[in-house]
Amino acid sequence: MKTPYKDIYSVLKLNRIVVLAVVIAATIISVVAILLVVRQHKHMIEHAFAISTEGHVIPLKLVSQYENLEVEALAHLELFHKYFYNIDASNYERQLEKALWLGNSSVDALYRQKKSDGVYNRLLQYSLVQKVSSVNSTIQIQTLPYTFQTVTVFEINRGAIIDRYELTTTGHLIHVDRNFPNNTHGLLITDFFENTLRKLETN
């Protein structure tokens, strides 16, 4: 007795249903697995564990990097202003090269403007020493980009004469990848502008 053959369309239809079911199940499992991995990774980033002397597990909450953001931003601004304004005839090229890593094209444009105005030539010609006395910055970190204002006091030593100046600068800060050792704070100065420069009375 011959075995009756199934209709080819019924077989294909059944195969199609099986394949669709497998694909849908695999997709659901993959999505769930990805979500679980992301959740676990986030949990591990935010928590650490220590073992006490009795062998108990003690959860430790890691400090978010944004809790230290203001400190890093202020340190970044102080470092930049010291690199950019604390210069003399022997170190200005090295200092300015370091400063340019901490800012974008607005800093580079200011540097080029000063260079074309002969600021650095006078530094060499008269062996001037420009020394930063203090850098005081205020910054708001509620919204990006972060707005800052910095007051820098520096002295220009002209030999027997020392002149003191107060410079106010403004700009914004944005996040970039950390670059060791050029940009350790992972911040970049944008829209940098020298607002006011005034000569201070000498005591």
C-alpha positions in Angstrom: 0.0 0.0 0.0 1.4 3.4 -1.0 2.0 6.1 1.6 0.0 9.1 0.6 2.0 12.3 0.0 1.1 15.5 1.9 0.2 18.5 -0.2 3.4 20.5 -0.8 1.7 23.8 0.1 0.6 22.4 3.4 4.2 21.4 4.2 5.6 24.8 3.1 2.9 26.6 5.2 3.9 24.5 8.3 7.6 25.2 7.7 6.9 28.9 7.4 5.0 28.9 10.7 7.8 27.1 12.4 10.5 29.4 11.0 8.5 32.5 12.0 8.0 31.2 15.5 11.7 30.4 15.9 12.7 33.9 14.6 10.2 35.7 16.8 11.3 33.7 19.9 15.0 34.3 19.1 14.3 38.0 18.7 12.4 38.2 22.0 15.1 36.3 23.8 17.9 38.5 22.3 16.1 41.8 23.3 15.5 40.5 26.8 19.1 39.4 27.1 20.4 42.8 25.9 18.1 44.7 28.4 19.3 42.5 31.3 22.9 43.1 30.3 22.4 46.8 30.1 20.6 46.8 33.5 23.3 44.8 35.1 26.1 47.0 33.7 24.3 50.1 34.9 23.9 48.5 38.3 27.6 47.5 38.4 28.7 51.0 37.4 26.7 52.6 40.2 27.6 50.1 42.9 30.7 48.5 44.3 31.1 45.9 47.1 33.5 45.4 49.9 34.0 42.5 52.3 34.0 43.3 56.0 36.3 41.6 58.5 33.4 39.3 59.5 33.0 38.2 55.8 29.8 40.3 55.2 29.2 42.0 51.8 29.0 45.8 52.2 27.5 47.7 49.3 29.3 51.0 48.5 27.7 53.7 46.4 30.2 55.0 43.8 30.5 58.7 43.5 29.1 59.9 40.2 31.7 61.8 38.0 29.2 64.6 37.8 29.5 65.2 41.6 33.1 66.2 40.9 32.3 68.1 37.7 32.5 71.6 39.2 35.9 70.8 40.8 37.2 69.4 37.5 35.8 72.4 35.6 37.5 74.9 37.9 40.8 73.0 37.7 40.5 72.9 33.9 40.0 76.7 33.8 42.8 77.4 36.2 45.2 75.2 34.3 44.3 76.8 30.9 44.7 80.4 32.2 48.0 79.6 33.7 49.2 78.0 30.5 47.9 80.8 28.4 49.0 83.8 30.5 51.9 82.6 32.7 54.6 83.0 30.0 58.0 84.4 29.4 60.5 84.5 26.6 61.9 81.0 27.3 58.6 79.1 27.8 55.8 80.8 25.9 55.8 78.4 23.0 55.6 75.3 25.2 53.0 76.9 27.5 50.8 78.0 24.6 51.0 74.6 23.0 49.6 73.0 26.2 46.9 75.7 26.4 45.7 75.0 22.8 44.9 71.4 23.8 42.4 72.8 26.4 40.3 75.0 24.0 38.8 74.9 20.6 39.3 77.2 17.6 38.2 80.3 19.6 41.4 79.9 21.7 43.5 79.3 18.6 42.0 82.4 16.9 42.9 84.6 20.0 46.4 83.1 20.0 46.8 84.0 16.3 45.5 87.5 16.8 48.0 88.1 19.6 50.7 86.7 17.5 49.9 89.0 14.6 49.6 91.9 17.0 53.3 91.3 18.0 52.5 90.3 21.6 55.0 87.5 21.6 57.6 89.4 19.7 57.6 92.1 22.4 57.9 89.3 25.0 61.1 88.2 23.2 62.4 91.6 22.4 62.2 93.1 25.9 62.6 89.7 27.8 59.3 90.3 29.6 58.0 88.0 32.3 54.3 87.6 32.6 53.3 85.8 35.8 49.8 84.8 36.9 49.1 85.7 40.5 45.5 84.3 40.9 42.8 82.7 38.8 39.2 82.9 40.1 36.4 81.3 38.1 32.6 81.1 38.5 30.8 78.5 36.5 27.2 77.2 36.1 26.9 73.5 35.5 23.1 73.2 35.3 22.9 73.2 31.5 25.2 72.3 28.6 27.3 74.0 27.5 28.6 75.2 30.9 29.1 79.0 31.1 32.1 80.4 32.9 33.6 83.7 33.8 37.2 83.9 35.0 39.1 86.8 36.6 42.9 86.4 36.2 45.4 88.7 37.9 48.9 88.7 36.5 52.0 90.8 36.7 54.3 91.9 33.9 57.9 92.3 35.0 59.7 94.9 32.9 62.9 94.8 34.9 62.7 97.6 37.4 58.9 98.1 36.8 56.2 95.6 37.7 52.7 96.3 36.3 49.7 94.4 37.6 46.6 93.7 35.5 43.2 92.1 36.0 41.7 90.3 33.0 38.1 89.0 32.8 37.4 86.2 30.3 34.3 84.3 29.4 33.3 81.3 27.5 31.7 77.8 27.6 32.8 74.3 28.5 31.8 71.1 26.7 32.6 67.5 27.3 35.2 65.7 25.2 37.2 62.5 25.6 39.9 62.6 28.1 43.4 62.8 26.6 46.3 62.0 28.8 48.4 64.0 29.4 47.1 66.8 27.1 43.5 67.1 28.4 43.1 65.1 31.7 39.7 66.7 32.7 37.8 65.8 29.5 36.6 69.3 29.0 37.1 71.8 26.2 36.8 75.6 26.3 34.6 77.1 23.5 33.6 80.7 22.7 36.6 82.0 24.6 36.7 85.8 24.8 38.8 88.4 26.6 36.2 90.8 28.0 38.0 93.5 30.0 41.6 94.3 31.0 42.4 96.9 33.6 45.6 98.0 35.2 45.7 97.6 39.0 47.1 100.2 41.3 50.6 99.2 42.6 51.2 99.4 46.3 
